[in-house]
Structure formats: C-alpha cells, structure tokens
Amino acid sequence: MEKLSKAAALYFKPTSIDRPGGARCGACWKFVLTGACVEVRGDIERTKVCGLYVHGKPFEVRPSFIITQISKEEAGYGPGDSHCVDCRHMADPRADYSPCARVEGMVEPQGCCTAAFEFR
C-alpha cells in the first residue's frame, strides 16, 4: 500500500492540536456549542474531529456570516481525542518519532491524522 503524504492524511503536529487530550470539535474555534460547525454541514459531535480543526474557543451560537459548508466526508470527520500513539499504524509508540505504516516520514506520539487513523 502506498503511503499518504502528511498533507493528504491531514496530519496534525502536537503543537497544532494544542491540547493534551487530542484534537476534537469541542476544542475548535469553528465549533458551535449547539452541535454544529461553521464550515461542516450536519450535526457535529464535540468529541469527533476533522481536518479543518484549529484549536480555539468555540462559538456559543452560530455566527451571522454566511459561507459554503462542506460535507463531513470532505472534511475528514471522524474519531477525536486520538493520537498517533493510539493508532495501530505507528511502528514504535514508545519513540519520540516513529515511522507510520500509512503516512510518509516520521510521526510524533502526540500527533494525529484524520485520514489513516485506526485505534490499536
């Protein structure tokens, strides 16, 4: 199987996730506390995450600006609060940097991607 580039896998470095528990919609500035997202269509669970995640304070109510939203599939919406160390594709979860079976280059235990992640 050909490996994905970090960009294609939507890989986040730990500094981009910016929270010890991992990336999650409920910690993204685009999340709306009513269970919605500024950029992604449909009901959004606070414990999931997508490739559009940017750590920040969520909205209490949907903002008034209008944008075209994308589907959950396009956004890479899936399990949140995950890290490479939790994924079966990380070769050595004890290492500071490790190869990944699905993503090119080295990954960090507290990093994560949304395209190749599978719980151990």
Steps between C-alpha positions, in 0.01 A plus 500: 500500500633842403549738793311827522680832523447678831285755316280230343464324838408832666781450753508737798817562700452510878555877498212538252266282708593715803328287766624190684174312442530525121308688233121511529223713357414629848844665519486657151415864441264397216281284726162637608396384847154406368664207312586663170806626313566820310658306209353147507136407427285296735495413867849509646605309810736687733711183551572444128743695279574585137787625288379860536571502876662814641531517878307788654188610683174368343204722414208506743256561212541471123674812365309723261746480209407268213744256340464190287530196726655171396395143580637300792663265249687785328613634838635162616259491796563208734620391844642774720719507809744271325876503457747303288594307814140367503515395133591151383705646210767666720799264494653587841261679739781531760721713272501881475470459121397185317424379150133447419371219280256736324662848510832605344788608723511498876203568727486609863316307773285804586439589134206358307342479157139464396545301179693191616421478871388162636490425874738229626 
